[in-house]
């Protein structure tokens, strides 16, 4: 039986600097292009029922289908 859960995906490029409490965007130059670190996570009232998450990234990414660890 498949259920639909009330959760949603959140993404952010911001990281909290523990030293001063400020948020910054993390990126670096790689092969002439800016590369950003983006974090994806899920949240919602039914989160305890999630066993794993599979992300489908753009086809230009290496390994565009990625599965997170079992929760």
N, C-alpha and C positions, 0 to 999 in steps of 0.2 A: 504494500500500500504506500503510495506516495502522498506526502503532505506538503502544503504550502505554508511556509513559516513567515512570520512577520519580523523580518530582519532587513537591513539595508547595508550597502557597501559605502564606506567612507574612504576618501583618499586625501592625502595631504603631502605637500612638499616641505612643510614647515617642521622644524625640529626645535625642541626646547633646549636651550643651553643651561645646564644645571648651575653653572658658575654665576650667571647674572640674571637668570630667569627670562631672558629675551628669546624670542623665536626667530630663527634664521632659515633661509632656504639653502640647502646643501646642493652644490653642483660643482662640476669640474670640467675642464677642457679635455677632450679625448679625440685625437685624430681631427682636430680643427672644428669640432662640434661641442656644444654645451651638453653635458650629461647630468641629468637631475636625479636625485634619489627621492623616490615617491613611496610613501608607505600606504598600504591598503589594509583595511580592517573592516570587520562587520560588527554591527551592534543591533540590539533590539530585544524585546521582552522574551522572545523564545530562543535566545542564544544557547541556553543549556541543551537544546535538542539538536544542535548542529554537530555533526561528527567530522566533517571535513569540508574544504572549500576548493573548488577548481576555478582558476582564473584563465580566461581566454584573452591574451594580449594581441596587439596588432601583428599581422603576419610577418612584418619586417623584424620582429624580435627573434633572437635565437630561442628555441623551445617556446613557441607562442602559447602552448597549453601547459599550464603549471598547476600542480595540485599541492595544497598546503599539507602540513603534517596532520595526522589524526589527532583529534582533540579529546 
